[in-house]
Amino acid sequence: MEAPPDNDVLWARSLHFTHPDGSPGLAGVSIAVREGEILAVSGPRGSGKTTLLRCLSGLEPVCEGEVWFNSTPLHTLG
């Protein structure tokens, strides 16, 4: 596990997610959001926008990869 840069509030690396039916949801998504930045997620229906947001918020556990919030690994938060 590699810590994110200090100026990133939200940081995710190589996120992979597969839906219960076996269909892919995310395949290697990485993102970094710095303090004060505004982020927009857009794309066609079924492209993984909601899945990405659920994984970044901790509502869905990722199959592979890591998510950090304020320099803390998300999986360690309650």
C-alpha positions, 0 to 999 in steps of 0.5 A: 500500500502506497500513501497518497500525496499530502495535498490530495483529499481523496485519492484512489488507485487502480480500482476494480469492481465486479457486480454480483452478476459478474459484469465489470463495473470498474477496471483500473480507475485512478483519481486524485482530488486536491483540497478546493477542487471541484470534480464532475463525473460524466459519461453514458448510461452504464459506464460506471459513474454511480459504481465509482462514487459508491466505491469512493464513498465506501458504500461498495468495497472494491475488489482490487485497488485502494481508496484514501480519504484525508491520508487515511485508507478508507477500509480502516475507517468505521 
